[in-house]
Amino acid sequence: MNQTDKNSAETGAMTSKELLLRILNYIKPYSGSVLLSLLLAAASVTFTLMIPIQIGRGVDCILGPGQVDFAALRRIAGTILIMTAASAVSQWIMNHTNNRITYQIVKDMRTKTFSHVQELPLSYIDTQQSGELLSRIITDVEQFSDGLLMGFTQLFTGVLTILGTILFMLTISPWITLIVVVLTPFSFSIAKFISKKSYRMFLKQSDARGELTGLTNEMMNGIKTVHAFGYGETAQKQFDEINDRLAGYSLQATFLSSLTNPSTRFYNSLIYAGVTIAGCLAALMGPAVLSIGQLSSFLSYTSQYAKPFNEITGVITEFQNSLASAERIFTLLDIPAEPPVPAQAASPTPDQIRGAVSLEHVDFSYVPEVSLIRDLNLAVQPGQRIAIVGPTGCGKTTMINLLMRFYDINAGSIRVDGTDIQSMTRGSLRSCYGMVLQDTWLKSGTIRETIAYGNPDATEEEIQEAAKKAHAHSFIRRLPEGYNTVLGEDGGSLSQGQKQLLCIARIMLTHPPMLILDEATSSIDTMTEIRIQKAFSEMMEGRTSFIVAHRLSTIKEADLILVMKDGKIIEQGNHEMLLEKKGFYANLYLSQFALS
């Protein structure tokens, strides 16, 4: 099953009724504006529908050569002009109101979607393409807004026009009106049959669009790696395959939905022809049955009656696309957020935390079938420096994820200062840690904003002091704009080492009670690393610190070294103790340095 089919299956359970009800919930806060739009639509339609009556009266004022009531015609022309102007003004204000309603609803939906993504568990985020999520937040919301705006504009005026024309036609000829109304449902049947077929294609189109966005985003983020490994041709083939599918779904969806308008137009034209014949026969029976002016008005109403059907069915293409996009958005919103914290959850501030951390009988696995961490126990005293080493896949980074509660444990407990982190708010827990990762991430903006990311209220002196401690101040001053230099996405043209230095400066500015350093100096040259280690030593003084490192030279000064293998701590002690044991740690250390 490809990604598109998977997404289609995932979203196929939502019915059109459920979709519309959920959309109405977003419209409800703006019911006052919706009511105003309805009133303006009613005014616009009323003025528009009164014009054919005036035209019919004008026709009846022209009885023949030399028998024209010019005075009456002037009055009628003036009335038509006023009604036309009133209808235009009402419609302009209505369109402006509809724009405000639509974009407010879309803003609410976009805000809720973005907020929800931030609350989703990492276990979900890690399994999704970032481009796919981006497509739902941006592209699908835009597609939804286009359909919603057209729906507001066409639906209000269309429904009121249909009802209004029926009322006016009934005042002229009930029997001919009956012909029009009886034949109309067939037009709806045609539209409904085609729309069901096109909706499935629009849903597949939206899924394929998200898949294409995901691939493109993935390639652009790793373009250097793509070129380095000569993956461009393979990536192009993947792109072409998805692009072909997207083009196919788009063509099928557009073709099916485009059948609606001409089909209903053809059918409505047949109704118009039938009404014309019936009206002419009635007019031949004399003015007492139907005058020429009334026939003119009735034919005008018949045309206006059919027009909303044509317009509404013409919008079905956009509306079906909009519903498909809305379903993808709601499916994302239905993904359960991280489990809520208890109502009375603790919210300690960083200055209230001493830094005692304990893990008791902790079990965890990313996939239930594959066990990773089993019965892990650890007691860390405030201010201790804990180094975590071991082979790749042993659970080092996983342990950091559990400490930060990016993932929740399957069994056991993790406590900070004796409080189970499950009973603490995630925000307060994470604010107590300062984290520097191997993979750098820098926001777009100035270097000053980047360093102050975790402490926006920091002064210029504090920012520069943090940069100096991280040994970043010197290279920042050499940049054209210094601390005002604007960085592009993920650091722009800075070297990997320079980006890492900025990340270190960023954490130095926050002064948290506990630190997590996950391969924090892996991208820095040896000489710079020595200076950074000295700065880290100063920063870690009195703070509980967890250090993950493959380069064992960086952890010699740790108070306690945990050696992990297959999700368990197999050895622990300081550097000298572990070397004396001549066990797993000693072998790791000697493998790095024995030949140097």
C-alpha positions in Angstrom: 0.0 0.0 0.0 1.5 3.3 -1.0 1.4 6.5 1.1 -1.6 7.9 -0.8 -3.6 4.7 -0.4 -2.6 4.5 3.3 -3.8 8.1 3.9 -7.0 7.5 2.0 -7.8 4.5 4.0 -7.0 6.4 7.2 -9.3 9.2 6.3 -12.1 7.3 4.5 -14.1 6.7 7.7 -15.3 10.3 7.9 -18.7 10.9 6.3 -19.7 14.2 4.5 -22.3 14.8 7.2 -19.6 14.6 9.9 -17.3 16.9 7.9 -20.0 19.5 7.5 -20.9 19.4 11.2 -17.3 19.9 12.2 -17.0 22.8 9.7 -20.2 24.3 11.2 -18.5 24.3 14.7 -15.8 26.5 13.3 -18.5 28.8 11.8 -20.5 29.1 15.0 -18.4 31.8 16.7 -19.1 34.1 13.7 -22.8 33.5 13.6 -23.5 37.2 13.9 -21.5 37.9 10.7 -23.1 35.0 9.0 -26.6 36.4 9.8 -25.5 39.8 8.5 -24.3 38.1 5.3 -27.6 36.3 5.0 -29.5 39.6 5.3 -27.3 41.3 2.7 -27.8 38.3 0.4 -31.5 38.6 0.9 -31.4 42.3 0.1 -29.3 41.7 -3.0 -31.5 38.9 -4.3 -34.7 40.8 -3.5 -33.6 43.9 -5.5 -32.4 41.7 -8.3 -35.6 39.7 -8.5 -37.8 42.8 -8.6 -36.1 44.0 -11.8 -37.8 41.5 -14.1 -41.2 42.6 -12.8 -40.3 46.2 -13.8 -39.1 45.0 -17.2 -42.4 43.1 -17.7 -44.3 46.2 -16.9 -42.2 48.2 -19.3 -42.9 45.7 -22.0 -46.6 46.0 -21.4 -46.3 49.9 -21.7 -45.2 49.4 -25.3 -48.5 48.3 -26.9 -47.5 49.2 -30.5 -46.5 52.0 -32.8 -47.6 55.3 -31.4 -49.0 53.6 -28.3 -45.9 53.9 -25.9 -46.3 55.3 -22.4 -43.0 57.1 -22.2 -43.7 58.7 -18.8 -44.3 55.3 -17.3 -41.2 53.9 -19.0 -39.1 56.7 -17.5 -40.4 55.9 -14.0 -39.7 52.2 -14.6 -36.2 52.9 -15.9 -35.4 55.0 -12.8 -36.7 52.3 -10.5 -34.6 49.7 -12.3 -31.5 51.9 -11.9 -32.1 52.3 -8.2 -32.7 48.6 -7.7 -29.6 47.7 -9.6 -27.4 50.0 -7.5 -28.9 48.8 -4.2 -28.3 45.2 -5.3 -24.7 45.9 -6.2 -24.0 47.7 -2.9 -25.6 44.9 -0.9 -23.5 42.3 -2.8 -20.3 44.2 -2.3 -20.8 44.4 1.4 -21.8 40.8 1.6 -18.7 39.7 -0.3 -16.5 41.7 2.1 -18.3 40.1 5.1 -17.9 36.6 3.6 -14.1 37.3 3.1 -13.8 38.3 6.8 -15.7 35.2 8.0 -13.7 32.8 5.8 -10.3 34.1 6.7 -11.1 34.3 10.4 -12.3 30.6 10.3 -9.2 29.6 8.3 -7.0 31.6 10.8 -8.6 29.7 13.7 -8.2 26.3 11.9 -4.5 27.0 11.0 -3.8 28.1 14.6 -5.5 25.1 16.1 -3.7 22.7 13.7 -0.3 24.3 14.4 -0.9 24.2 18.1 -2.1 20.6 17.9 1.0 19.5 16.0 3.1 20.9 18.9 1.1 18.8 21.3 1.4 15.5 19.4 3.7 12.9 20.9 7.1 12.5 19.3 6.2 8.9 18.6 3.8 10.2 16.0 6.0 13.0 14.7 9.0 10.7 14.2 6.9 8.5 11.9 5.7 11.3 9.7 7.3 13.2 6.8 7.7 16.8 7.8 6.5 17.8 4.3 3.3 15.8 4.8 2.5 17.7 8.0 3.5 21.0 6.3 1.1 20.2 3.5 -1.8 19.7 5.9 -1.1 22.9 7.9 -0.6 25.1 4.9 -1.7 23.7 1.5 -4.8 21.9 2.8 -5.9 24.8 4.9 -5.6 27.1 1.8 -7.6 24.7 -0.3 -10.2 24.6 2.3 -10.4 28.4 2.5 -10.9 28.6 -1.3 -13.9 26.2 -1.2 -15.4 27.8 1.9 -15.3 31.3 0.5 -16.9 30.2 -2.7 -19.5 28.2 -0.7 -20.4 31.3 1.4 -20.7 33.5 -1.7 -22.6 31.1 -3.9 -24.7 29.2 -1.4 -26.4 32.2 0.3 -27.3 34.0 -2.9 -28.0 30.8 -4.7 -30.5 29.4 -2.2 -32.3 32.7 -1.7 -32.4 33.3 -5.5 -34.0 29.9 -6.0 -36.6 30.5 -3.3 -37.3 34.1 -4.5 -37.8 33.2 -8.1 -40.2 30.4 -7.2 -42.3 33.0 -5.2 -42.3 35.5 -8.0 -43.1 32.9 -10.6 -46.0 31.7 -8.5 -47.5 35.2 -8.6 -47.4 35.1 -12.4 -48.4 31.6 -13.3 -48.7 28.8 -10.7 -49.1 26.1 -13.3 -46.0 26.9 -15.3 -44.1 27.3 -12.1 -45.1 23.8 -11.1 -43.5 22.4 -14.3 -40.2 24.1 -13.4 -40.3 22.9 -9.8 -41.2 19.3 -10.6 -38.4 18.9 -13.2 -35.7 20.5 -11.0 -34.8 17.5 -8.7 -33.4 15.6 -11.7 -30.8 18.3 -12.0 -29.8 17.7 -8.4 -29.6 13.9 -9.1 -27.1 14.5 -11.9 -24.9 16.7 -9.7 -25.0 14.3 -6.7 -24.1 11.3 -8.8 -21.1 13.0 -10.4 -19.9 14.7 -7.1 -19.7 11.3 -5.3 -17.4 10.0 -8.0 -15.2 13.1 -8.0 -14.8 13.3 -4.2 -12.8 10.1 -4.1 -10.4 11.5 -6.7 -10.0 14.8 -4.8 -9.2 12.9 -1.6 -6.5 10.9 -3.5 -5.3 14.2 -5.0 -4.8 15.8 -1.6 -3.0 12.8 -0.3 -0.6 12.7 -3.3 0.0 16.4 -3.0 1.0 15.9 0.7 3.3 13.0 -0.4 4.9 15.2 -3.1 5.4 18.0 -0.6 7.0 15.6 1.8 9.5 14.3 -0.7 10.4 17.7 -2.0 11.0 19.0 1.5 13.1 16.0 2.4 15.2 16.4 -0.7 15.7 20.2 -0.2 16.7 19.7 3.5 19.3 17.1 2.5 20.4 18.4 -0.9 24.1 18.1 -0.2 23.7 14.5 0.9 21.6 13.8 -2.2 24.4 15.2 -4.4 27.2 13.5 -2.4 25.6 10.0 -2.8 24.5 10.6 -6.4 20.9 10.0 -5.3 19.5 12.8 -7.6 18.4 10.4 -10.4 16.6 8.1 -7.9 15.0 11.0 -6.2 13.9 12.3 -9.6 12.3 8.9 -10.4 10.4 9.0 -7.0 9.3 12.6 -7.7 8.1 11.7 -11.2 6.2 8.6 -10.0 4.3 10.7 -7.3 3.9 13.6 -9.7 2.4 11.3 -12.3 0.0 9.9 -9.8 -0.9 13.5 -8.7 -1.5 14.6 -12.3 -3.6 11.5 -12.9 -5.8 12.0 -9.8 -6.1 15.8 -10.6 -7.2 15.1 -14.2 -9.7 12.5 -13.2 -11.1 14.6 -10.4 -11.4 17.7 -12.6 -12.8 15.7 -15.5 -15.5 14.1 -13.4 -16.4 17.4 -11.6 -16.4 19.4 -14.8 -19.1 17.1 -16.1 -21.5 18.5 -13.5 -21.9 22.0 -14.9 -22.5 21.3 -18.6 -24.8 18.4 -17.6 -27.0 20.5 -15.4 -26.8 23.4 -17.9 -28.1 21.2 -20.7 -30.9 19.9 -18.5 -31.9 23.4 -17.3 -31.8 24.5 -20.9 -34.4 21.8 -21.7 -36.5 23.1 -18.8 -36.2 26.7 -20.1 -37.3 25.5 -23.6 -40.3 23.7 -22.1 -41.3 26.8 -20.1 -41.0 29.0 -23.2 -43.3 26.8 -25.2 -45.8 26.6 -22.4 -45.6 30.3 -21.8 -46.2 31.2 -25.4 -49.2 28.9 -25.6 -50.6 30.6 -22.5 -49.9 34.1 -24.0 -51.8 33.2 -27.2 -54.9 32.7 -25.0 -54.9 36.4 -24.2 -53.7 38.9 -21.6 -56.2 37.6 -19.1 -54.2 34.4 -18.9 -50.7 35.7 -19.5 -49.6 39.0 -21.0 -46.5 39.5 -23.1 -44.9 41.5 -20.4 -45.6 38.7 -17.8 -44.2 36.1 -20.2 -41.1 38.2 -20.5 -40.8 38.4 -16.7 -41.5 34.7 -16.3 -38.8 33.7 -18.8 -36.4 36.0 -17.0 -37.2 34.3 -13.7 -36.8 30.9 -15.3 -33.3 31.9 -16.4 -32.5 33.3 -12.9 -33.9 30.2 -11.3 -31.5 28.0 -13.4 -28.5 30.2 -12.9 -27.9 29.3 -9.2 -28.0 25.6 -10.0 -25.4 26.2 -12.7 -23.2 28.3 -10.4 -23.5 25.9 -7.5 -22.7 22.9 -9.6 -19.8 24.8 -11.2 -18.4 25.3 -7.7 -18.6 21.6 -6.9 -15.0 21.1 -8.2 -13.7 23.5 -5.7 -16.0 22.4 -2.9 -15.2 18.7 -3.3 -11.5 19.6 -3.2 -12.2 21.7 -0.1 -14.0 18.8 1.7 -11.1 16.5 0.9 -8.6 19.0 2.3 -10.8 19.5 5.4 -10.9 15.7 6.0 -7.1 15.6 6.0 -7.0 18.5 8.5 -9.5 17.0 10.8 -7.8 13.6 10.6 -4.6 15.3 11.8 -6.6 17.1 14.6 -8.0 13.7 15.7 -4.6 12.2 16.3 -4.4 12.0 20.2 -2.2 14.6 21.8 0.3 13.7 24.5 -1.4 12.2 27.5 -2.7 15.0 29.8 -1.0 15.7 33.1 -3.1 15.4 36.3 -5.2 18.4 37.2 -3.0 19.0 40.3 0.3 18.5 38.4 3.3 20.1 39.9 4.9 23.1 38.1 8.3 23.7 39.7 10.4 26.6 38.4 14.1 26.0 37.6 15.2 27.7 40.8 13.2 25.3 42.9 14.9 22.2 41.5 18.0 20.8 43.2 18.7 18.2 40.5 18.3 14.8 42.2 17.2 12.3 39.5 16.2 8.6 40.0 15.1 5.9 37.6 13.4 2.9 39.2 12.7 -0.3 37.3 12.2 1.6 34.0 11.0 -0.4 30.9 10.7 1.2 27.5 10.5 0.2 23.8 9.6 2.2 20.7 7.9 -0.8 19.2 6.1 -3.3 21.6 7.6 -6.3 19.8 11.2 -5.0 20.2 12.4 -4.6 23.8 15.0 -1.8 24.3 15.3 -0.7 28.0 14.5 -3.2 30.6 14.5 -2.8 34.4 16.8 0.3 34.4 17.7 1.7 37.8 19.8 4.8 38.5 20.1 7.3 41.4 21.8 10.6 40.6 22.7 13.1 43.3 22.3 16.9 42.8 25.3 18.4 41.0 26.7 15.0 39.7 28.0 14.7 36.2 26.7 11.5 34.7 28.3 10.2 31.4 26.5 7.7 29.3 28.5 5.5 26.9 27.9 2.4 24.9 27.6 1.1 21.4 25.2 2.5 18.9 21.6 1.5 19.6 22.2 0.6 23.3 19.7 3.2 24.5 21.8 6.3 25.3 19.7 8.9 23.4 16.6 7.0 24.4 17.4 7.6 28.0 17.7 11.3 27.3 14.3 11.2 25.6 12.8 9.6 28.7 14.4 12.1 31.0 12.9 15.0 29.0 9.7 13.1 28.7 9.7 13.3 24.9 8.5 9.7 25.2 6.7 8.2 28.2 8.0 5.0 29.9 6.2 1.7 29.7 6.8 0.8 33.3 8.6 2.0 36.4 9.1 5.6 37.3 11.4 8.6 36.8 11.6 11.1 39.6 13.1 14.6 39.9 13.7 15.7 43.5 11.4 12.8 44.6 8.5 13.9 42.3 7.4 11.5 39.6 7.8 13.4 36.3 4.4 11.9 35.2 2.8 14.2 37.8 4.7 17.3 36.6 3.7 19.5 33.7 5.9 18.8 30.7 6.7 22.5 30.3 8.0 22.9 33.8 10.0 19.6 33.6 11.7 20.6 30.3 12.4 24.1 31.5 14.6 22.6 34.2 16.9 21.0 31.6 19.3 22.7 29.2 19.9 20.6 26.2 22.6 20.7 23.5 22.3 18.1 20.8 24.5 16.7 18.1 22.2 17.9 15.4 22.1 21.6 15.4 19.0 23.6 14.9 19.0 27.4 14.5 16.0 29.6 13.8 16.0 32.0 11.0 16.8 35.5 12.3 19.7 37.4 13.7 22.5 35.8 15.7 21.3 37.8 18.7 17.8 36.3 18.4 19.3 32.8 18.0 21.3 33.0 21.2 18.4 34.5 23.1 16.0 31.8 21.9 15.5 30.4 25.4 15.7 33.7 27.2 14.2 36.5 25.0 14.5 39.0 27.8 18.3 38.7 28.1 20.3 41.9 27.9 23.0 42.5 25.3 25.7 42.1 27.9 24.3 38.7 28.9 24.1 37.5 25.3 27.7 38.5 24.5 28.9 36.9 27.8 27.2 33.6 26.8 28.8 33.8 23.4 32.2 34.5 25.0 31.9 31.4 27.3 31.0 29.3 24.2 34.0 30.7 22.3 31.6 32.1 19.6 32.2 35.8 20.3 35.3 36.0 18.2 33.8 34.6 14.9 30.5 36.5 15.5 32.5 39.8 15.6 34.1 38.9 12.3 30.8 38.6 10.5 29.6 41.7 8.5 26.8 42.7 10.9 28.2 41.0 14.0 25.3 40.0 16.3 22.9 41.6 13.9 23.9 39.2 11.1 20.8 37.5 9.7 21.0 33.7 9.5 19.2 31.8 6.9 17.4 28.5 7.4 19.3 26.3 9.8 22.3 28.6 10.1 22.8 29.4 6.4 26.4 29.5 5.4 27.9 29.0 8.9 30.1 25.9 9.4 28.8 23.0 11.4 31.2 23.9 14.2 30.1 27.5 14.3 26.4 26.4 14.4 27.3 24.1 17.3 29.0 27.0 19.1 25.8 29.1 18.8 23.8 26.2 20.2 26.1 26.0 23.2 25.9 29.8 23.7 22.1 29.5 23.6 22.0 27.0 26.4 24.6 28.9 28.4 22.3 31.9 28.5 19.4 30.0 30.2 21.3 28.7 33.3 19.1 25.6 33.9 19.6 23.5 37.1 20.2 20.3 34.9 22.1 19.8 31.7 21.9 17.3 28.8 24.8 17.2 26.4 24.1 14.7 23.6 27.3 14.6 21.5 27.4 18.4 22.0 31.0 18.8 20.8 31.0 16.2 18.0 31.3 18.8 15.2 34.0 20.9 16.8 37.7 20.6 16.2 40.0 19.3 18.9 41.5 22.7 19.9 38.1 24.3 20.2 36.7 21.3 22.0 39.3 21.7 24.7 38.2 25.3 25.3 34.5 24.3 25.2 35.1 21.5 27.7 36.6 24.1 30.1 33.5 26.3 29.5 31.2 23.3 30.1 33.1 22.4 33.3 32.4 25.9 34.6 28.7 25.7 33.5 28.2 22.2 35.0 29.6 23.3 38.4 26.8 22.6 40.9 24.4 21.4 38.1 23.2 17.8 37.5 24.6 16.9 34.1 23.9 14.0 31.7 26.6 13.7 29.0 26.2 11.3 26.0 29.5 10.9 24.1 31.1 8.4 21.7 34.5 10.1 22.1 35.5 8.8 25.6 38.1 11.6 26.0 35.2 14.0 26.7 33.9 12.2 29.8 37.0 11.4 31.9 36.0 14.0 34.5 32.5 12.7 35.0 31.6 11.7 38.5 29.8 8.6 37.3 30.1 6.8 34.0 27.2 4.5 33.0 28.1 1.9 30.4 25.0 0.7 28.6 24.5 -2.3 26.4 21.2 -3.7 25.0 19.2 -1.2 27.1 20.8 -2.1 30.4 23.5 -0.5 32.6 26.2 -3.2 32.6 29.0 -1.2 34.3 29.2 2.0 36.3 31.9 4.0 38.1 34.4 6.7 37.4 37.0 6.6 34.6 39.8 5.0 36.7 37.5 2.4 38.3 36.2 1.2 35.0 39.6 1.0 33.5 40.8 -1.2 36.5 37.8 -3.5 35.9 39.1 -4.3 32.4 35.6 -4.8 31.3 33.4 -3.5 28.5 34.3 0.2 29.1 38.0 -0.6 29.2 37.8 -2.3 25.8 35.9 0.7 24.4 38.5 3.1 25.7 41.5 1.0 24.5 39.9 0.6 21.1 40.0 4.4 20.7 43.3 5.2 22.2 45.6 2.1 22.3 46.8 2.7 18.8 47.2 6.5 19.1 
